[in-house]
């Protein structure tokens, strides 16, 4: 039985939820708390699958509560409900919360969001996925540069000079940071050559994602033809992140939410990187099937490994402490319709960006672009008329990346 905790200082709201949810979701074991302190006591006595908290509460607000739950009960999915419109308040919830919902929130959306959270939790705990990951050597430890960056960022005394020194000590990471900063996303007329300046431009979340991806790539010591494929994947992942960020920006997504898009887009195929590094022969078979048998990469990987790269990537990012929205975007970047929201989201931008990047580069695939993209989903989010605009964004990014990698 799934256990869901609702937290709100207004007892009338909780009583209404108690009555309605008992009839709609009898399979849920629902709990209710009127304060952060009470919610923590409930979580300590009973493991919760999902916690849904209001943002504005006395003594301990929703963001502070979910941060404590993140530390003490990391397996619990955390959802915030907020009436705040300010960017700063929204940004505070990005780390501790897996999902942000604006108040007033439609009850159907709330229920479907909880159901989706439970589905994602079940997906990342499947025995086949755990068995696969247990057979991959040393994957539980992220690369050294990434770990040093995380340690420095958690140190309140560490300034930009220390971060710059860590990045500068890694030649490959330095090159990628400068390349990304000079890409189309930042629209800078003057070339950036200072690592310190570049770091300030791209932001710490994107920097960590880049360090993780490049670090994994550098650790590979296999055949040269696989190394070439990995390098191409690294560059393509950067393109996806930049393209998705520009699409999100063009669609008017909130500035603070848009800031996570380059990171999530870049990491969308980290599961592919891990499979190529650790199962190169099997991945060769997978790609051959995709090209010759009219089968999707997801189906081919699942048949070969018992799991596909989206859930593998999401599993690892959850293990390594990445924010919930990034984990969700990685988990569903091939199947955005499985997520309840029917509005333009970072996930939607990443989904379209990866298909456009692949199509523009004429990569071998089982189906043409028009047959791959989920037009019914685009219709539901009212964006079918934006495809050509998004394609032009992807072309611009692709052209600039070609120039940068010459």
PEJOWO-V628518 format. One record per residue. N is the residue number from 1. SS is DSSP state (hx for helix, st for strand, lp for the rest). Layout:
{{N;SS} {N;SS}}
This chain:
{{1;lp} {2;lp} {3;st} {4;st} {5;st} {6;st} {7;st} {8;lp} {9;lp} {10;lp} {11;hx} {12;hx} {13;hx} {14;hx} {15;hx} {16;hx} {17;hx} {18;hx} {19;hx} {20;hx} {21;hx} {22;hx} {23;hx} {24;hx} {25;lp} {26;lp} {27;lp} {28;lp} {29;st} {30;st} {31;st} {32;st} {33;st} {34;lp} {35;lp} {36;hx} {37;hx} {38;hx} {39;hx} {40;hx} {41;hx} {42;hx} {43;hx} {44;hx} {45;hx} {46;lp} {47;lp} {48;lp} {49;lp} {50;st} {51;st} {52;st} {53;st} {54;st} {55;lp} {56;lp} {57;lp} {58;lp} {59;lp} {60;lp} {61;lp} {62;hx} {63;hx} {64;hx} {65;hx} {66;hx} {67;hx} {68;hx} {69;hx} {70;hx} {71;hx} {72;hx} {73;lp} {74;lp} {75;lp} {76;lp} {77;st} {78;st} {79;st} {80;st} {81;st} {82;st} {83;lp} {84;lp} {85;lp} {86;lp} {87;hx} {88;hx} {89;hx} {90;hx} {91;hx} {92;hx} {93;hx} {94;hx} {95;hx} {96;hx} {97;lp} {98;lp} {99;st} {100;st} {101;st} {102;st} {103;lp} {104;lp} {105;lp} {106;lp} {107;hx} {108;hx} {109;hx} {110;hx} {111;hx} {112;hx} {113;hx} {114;hx} {115;hx} {116;hx} {117;hx} {118;hx} {119;hx} {120;hx} {121;hx} {122;hx} {123;hx} {124;lp} {125;lp} {126;lp} {127;hx} {128;hx} {129;hx} {130;hx} {131;hx} {132;hx} {133;hx} {134;hx} {135;lp} {136;lp} {137;lp} {138;lp} {139;lp} {140;lp} {141;lp} {142;lp} {143;lp} {144;hx} {145;hx} {146;hx} {147;hx} {148;hx} {149;hx} {150;hx} {151;hx} {152;hx} {153;hx} {154;lp} {155;lp} {156;lp} {157;lp} {158;lp} {159;lp} {160;hx} {161;hx} {162;hx} {163;hx} {164;hx} {165;hx} {166;hx} {167;hx} {168;hx} {169;lp} {170;lp} {171;hx} {172;hx} {173;hx} {174;hx} {175;hx} {176;hx} {177;hx} {178;hx} {179;hx} {180;hx} {181;hx} {182;lp} {183;lp} {184;hx} {185;hx} {186;hx} {187;lp} {188;lp} {189;lp} {190;lp} {191;lp} {192;lp} {193;lp} {194;lp} {195;hx} {196;hx} {197;hx} {198;hx} {199;hx} {200;hx} {201;hx} {202;hx} {203;lp} {204;hx} {205;hx} {206;hx} {207;hx} {208;hx} {209;hx} {210;hx} {211;hx} {212;hx} {213;hx} {214;hx} {215;hx} {216;hx} {217;hx} {218;hx} {219;lp} {220;lp} {221;lp} {222;lp} {223;lp} {224;hx} {225;hx} {226;hx} {227;hx} {228;hx} {229;hx} {230;hx} {231;hx} {232;hx} {233;hx} {234;hx} {235;hx} {236;hx} {237;hx} {238;hx} {239;hx} {240;hx} {241;hx} {242;hx} {243;hx} {244;hx} {245;hx} {246;hx} {247;hx} {248;hx} {249;hx} {250;hx} {251;lp} {252;lp} {253;lp} {254;lp} {255;hx} {256;hx} {257;hx} {258;hx} {259;lp} {260;lp} {261;hx} {262;hx} {263;hx} {264;hx} {265;hx} {266;hx} {267;hx} {268;lp} {269;lp} {270;hx} {271;hx} {272;hx} {273;hx} {274;hx} {275;hx} {276;hx} {277;hx} {278;hx} {279;lp} {280;hx} {281;hx} {282;hx} {283;hx} {284;hx} {285;hx} {286;hx} {287;hx} {288;hx} {289;hx} {290;hx} {291;hx} {292;hx} {293;lp} {294;lp} {295;lp} {296;lp} {297;hx} {298;hx} {299;hx} {300;hx} {301;hx} {302;hx} {303;hx} {304;hx} {305;hx} {306;lp} {307;lp} {308;lp} {309;hx} {310;hx} {311;hx} {312;hx} {313;hx} {314;hx} {315;hx} {316;hx} {317;hx} {318;hx} {319;hx} {320;lp} {321;lp} {322;lp} {323;lp} {324;hx} {325;hx} {326;hx} {327;hx} {328;hx} {329;hx} {330;hx} {331;hx} {332;lp} {333;lp} {334;lp} {335;lp} {336;hx} {337;hx} {338;hx} {339;lp} {340;lp} {341;lp} {342;lp} {343;lp} {344;lp} {345;lp} {346;hx} {347;hx} {348;hx} {349;hx} {350;hx} {351;hx} {352;hx} {353;hx} {354;hx} {355;hx} {356;hx} {357;hx} {358;hx} {359;hx} {360;hx} {361;lp} {362;lp} {363;lp} {364;lp} {365;lp} {366;lp} {367;lp} {368;lp} {369;hx} {370;hx} {371;hx} {372;hx} {373;lp} {374;lp} {375;hx} {376;hx} {377;hx} {378;hx} {379;hx} {380;hx} {381;lp} {382;lp} {383;lp} {384;hx} {385;hx} {386;hx} {387;hx} {388;hx} {389;hx} {390;hx} {391;hx} {392;hx} {393;hx} {394;hx} {395;hx} {396;hx} {397;hx} {398;hx} {399;hx} {400;hx} {401;hx} {402;hx} {403;hx} {404;hx} {405;lp} {406;lp}}
